[in-house]
Amino acid sequence: MLPRVTALISGLGFCALAHAAPTHYPLTLENCGSTLTFQQAPARSVTIGQAATEMLYALGVADRVVGTSLWFNSVLPQFKAQNDSIERLANNEPSFEAVIAKRPQLVAAELEWVVGPQGVVGTREQFHELKIPTYLLPSDCEGKDNLVGADGTRLEPFRIETIYKSISQLAQIFDVQDRGQHLNDALKARLAKSVATVQSKGLKQASALVWFSSAEMASDPYVAGHKGIPEFMLETLGLHNVVQSDEEWPAVGWETLAKANPTFLVIARMDRRRYPADDHEKKLAFLRSDPVTRNMDAVKNNRIIILDALALQASIRTFDGLEQLATAIDGYDLPK
């Protein structure tokens, strides 16, 4: 087992831990360069990003979410009933006015480019001037420079601990620490199980490419860089990412990718339709018909794995993605 993975799961006890202490308000915490203070648990929150939305749902505080936005996939089935009763402000980025009209006591954002120094929705300062705290998921700011590259550049490899930190801090903000602790324990157990699934496969020489989308079907695809969330997933399961860029989702030519000839192709499935290649069926058709891509070993041998786009981002679905990847890899007979 890889040393990094061993460190992640060693010492995990999956029995119930002691009850977490309740939140004492006022609560002050540091978040991505900002100091946030809460006098009480927010009664009204708006989310910008599906990862933040589903984290709050998983923590059992859907009744305190009054608006959502920026969706990649349909909501997880277990949250559909709650989600159906909450206004969707926008499928993509909402306007600043739409967010503040909901009178939120918290804005929880998945990505810094929507609420950051150059936020397309608004800057944190704009919200904070209105006494609306903004919580940014640490996975998108810690060890990352979001001012370099279209989707930011990783200065350090993504750490799974940032997802656990998001859950713990949101649980603290909403005074549901027990739920946060139990959720994190369950996610850690699922990670360990995924690693165990592929441990005997002998994947030392196996590699993968993760294709998120493309501005046009024939243009250079947006693929996973080597320090981001997909890289963590691949490395955790013993696969080598053929893309070496530090950018989160660099555009790389198909000729270069075909020359790398990855063992597996992982492609994102999403419900949004910002780009033609958001449709995974169009991705599959392209891979099997393009004269460059159709000769890749992964295409010829149908070693193509389809994952929800949100599983390739820092979210509770990252663990769904790890499980699905591990199960799919375990089902292939790989060349020795």
N, C-alpha and C positions, 0 to 999 in steps of 0.2 A: 504494500500500500504506500502511496506517495506520502512523504513526511508531512507536507502541508495538510493533507487530508487527515492523517493520523492525529495531528495536533488539534484539528477541528472536532474530532469525535471522541478522542481519548478522555476517559474519566466521566463520560456522560452517564448519569444514572437516570433511568427513565421512570422511576417511581415518583409519585407526587412529592413535591417539595413543600416546605413550610409555607403557610399563607403569607402573601406579601403585605407589607404595611400599607395602610391607606394613605392617600395624598394629604399633606398638610398645606393648606393655602394661607397666604399667597405662595405659589410655586414659581420659582425662577429657574430657568435652564438655558444652556447655551445651544444654539442651533445654527450651524453653517455660518458662523460669523456674526450672528445676531443674538442678543440677550432677550429672552421672552419671559414675561411675567403674567401669570394667571391668578386672578383673585378668587376664581371658582371654576368648576368644570364648565366648559362651553356648552351652552344649550342649543346653539345654532352654529353649524359649520358648513363650509362649502369646500368641495374637493376639486382640484385641477389635476387630473391624472387618475387613471383607473387603478393603479397600484395603491395609491393613498385611499381611494374609495373602498376597495375590497379589504384593506387592512382595518378600516373603521368598522365595516360590516362584520369582519371576523372577530373583532373585539366586542361585538354586541351593542354598538352605539349607533346603529342605523337610524334610530328615532331622533338622533341629534344632528343628522345630516339633512340640510334643506336644499342642497343643489349639488349636482355633479357635472363633470365635463371631461373632455379629452379621453375618449374611449378607443381602444384598439380591437377588443373582442367583446362578444356578448358577456354579460355578467355571469359569474359562476351560478349554476342552478340552485344551489342552496341559499343564495341571496336574492333570487329573482323576485319573490313576493315583496321583500322590503324595498328593493330597488324600484319596482313598478310604482310605488307610491311617492317617490322622490323626483322632483323636477330635474330634468336633464337640461342644463343651461346651453350646452353646445356639444356636438359630437367631437369637435376638435377644440380649439382654444376659445373660451368665452371672452366677451368684452369686459373691461374693467367695470363698466357701469352695471352689467348684468350680475357680476359677483357682489358688488357692494349693495345692490338693490335687495339682496336677500338678508341684509343686516347681520352678517356672520360675526360670531365672536372668535372664530378661527378660520383661516384659510389654510388647508393642507395641500401642498403641491408636490407632485412626483418629480418634476424636472426643473432645474434652475433657469432654463431658457424661457419658461413661462412666467416665473416670479423671481427675478434676479436683477443684477445690474443693468441688463438690457432686456428685461422681461417683456415678452410680447403681449402679456395680459396687463402687467403693471410691475413696477419695482416694489421691493419690500418696503422702501421708504414711503411710497405712495399709500400703501395699506396701513403702515404703522402711524402715519400722520392722522389717519382716521380712527386710530386706536383699535385697529384690526390686526392681531398678531398673525404672522405667516409662519407655518412650520414646513420646512423643506426636508424631504427624505434625505438623511445623511448619505445614502448610497450614491447620490448624484452630486455631492459637493466634496466629500472627504477624499483626498488623494486625487483630485481631478481639477482641471482648469477648463471651465466652460466658455472661456473667451477665445479658445484656440480650436479651430476645426468646426465644422457645421454642427456637430453634436457633442463637442467638447473633446478634450484629450486627457487620457489617464496619465497622471504622474506616478501613480503607484497602482499595483494590481488591486482590482475590486476585492473587498473582504466581505464574506457572508455575514460577519458580525454586524455590519451596518444595517442589515435587514432586521436582525434581532434588536438592535438599538432603536430603530424606528418604532417597532412594536412596543418595546418597553417604555419609550418616552411618550408615545401616544396614549398608552394605557395609564401612565402617570398623569398626563394632562386631564384625562377623563375620569380619573379615580377608579380604574378597573384593573389594578395591577395583577390580581389573581388571574384574570382572563388573559392578560398579556403573558404572564409566566407560563401558564398552561399551553398557550398557543406556541410559544417559542420552544417549549419542551417537545411538543408534537412535531414541529418542523425539524428539530435536530434529530429526532428519531427517524424521520423519513429520509433525511440526508444519509444517515448511517446505513439504512436499509438499501438505498440506491447503490451506494458504494459496494456493499456486500453482493449485490446482484451480478455485478460485472467483474468481481475480483478474480475469478478463475478463467477469464476470457483470454488473458495474455495479450493485452492491447499495446504493448510497448512500441510497435511499429505503426500503429493505426493513427490516422489523421482525419481531420474533418474541416469542412467549410460551412459557415453559417451565413445564409443569404436572407437579409431582412426584406428589402424591397429594391426598386430601381425607379428613377425618375421617368424613364422610358424603357420599354422592354429590351430594346437593342443597346441601351446605354450601359456604362459600367455599373455593376450592381453595388448596392450598399451592403457591405459584409462586416462581420464582427471583427473588431480589432483584438489585439492579443493581451490586453489588460482588463477587459471589461467583464460583464456578467457572463456572456456565453463562454469566454475563455475559462472563467472559473468552473463552469459546468463541465466543459470538455476535460480540463485538467483533473478535476475531481474524479471523473470516471476513467481517466487514463488515456485520453486522446490528445493528440497534438494539433493545435490550430495552425493551418497553413498560412494565415495572414499575420504579418508581424508588425503592422502599424499600431502606434499608440492611440490613434484616434478611436473614438467609441465605435463609429460606423463609417469607415473610410470607403470611398468608391475605388474599386480595383477592376482592371480590365479582365475580361473572360480569358483572353489568351494567357495571361499570367496565372490565373487560377487553374486553368486546364493543365498547364505545365506542372503545377504543384500536384495535380492528380490526387485529391484527397480520397481516403477510404470511404468516408461518409459525406453526404450532403444533407445539411439540416436547413429546412426552409420554413419561413414564418407564415402562419395562417392568420389572417385578420379580417375583421368585418368592415373596417374603414376602407374607403376607396379614394385616397388622396392621389395615389399613383397607380398606373395600370398593374404593376407587379405586386400591389397589395393583395391581389387575387392569387391565391396559391395554385389554383388550377392553371392559370396563365403561366406561372413559373414552371410548373411541370411540363406544359406543352412546349415552352421555349427550350427547356433543358433537353427534351427528347427530339427536337427538330433542328436546332441550331447546329451547323456543321462543326463548330468548335466544341460545344458542350456535350453533344450526343456521343462523343468518343471517350469521354471521361469514364474511368472504371466504375465510379459510383452510379453513374447513369446507366451504363450498359448492364450492370449487375443489380440495378434497382435498390441500391443502398441509399435511399432517400427517406429521411425522417421528417415528418411534418409536426411542428409544434406551434401552439398559440403564440402570437407575437409577445403577449405580456409575460409568458414564461421565459422570454429572453431578456427581460428587464427585471430590475430589482423589485420583487413583489412576493406575495405568498405563493404565486403561481410558479416562481422559480423552482420550487420543490416539486410541483406537478411535472415541470419540464425535466427535472433530473430523473424522476421515476419513469417517465415515458421514454427518455433517452436510454436509460439503463435497460428497460424491458426490450426496446427495439434492438439494441446492440446485442443483447443476450440471445436474441432470436436468429442472428445471422451466423452462418458458417463462414468464417473468415479464412483467407488463404494463409497458410503457415509460412 
